């Protein structure tokens, strides 16, 4: 049994690191993952904006907020 294990390790056809390349499939997988992260990020921002708008409208039990009245005027310096 030990002889078989030793022979298996000696005859290991593992390729060298410089013989292995990802190829076009690996590139396509990376591009898909990058695209998925971008889509998820845009979706998150959209949902956060909707939640903030609902909070400002008072749907969660808060007082309604008018964000347009809170913007400071920068032209009154003089």
Phi, psi and omega in degrees: 000316179295325178297319180295320178295318179294317179296322179297318180287328179286329182257035183283117181274036180292129181288156177288155181301329180278356177266352185254127179227146183289318178080188184292330179293319177297319177297318180295322178295316179297318179296321178296318180294320178296315178298319179297319179295320179296316179297317179296321179295316178296321178296319178298315179298318179298315180294322178295322177295319178295320179293321178293320178295321178292322178294317179296330179281351177088020182285341182259015178095359178275167174287139177299143183239137175255100184290335181290334180278347183270353184285128182288149178265123184264354183274356184264046182255033183193000000 
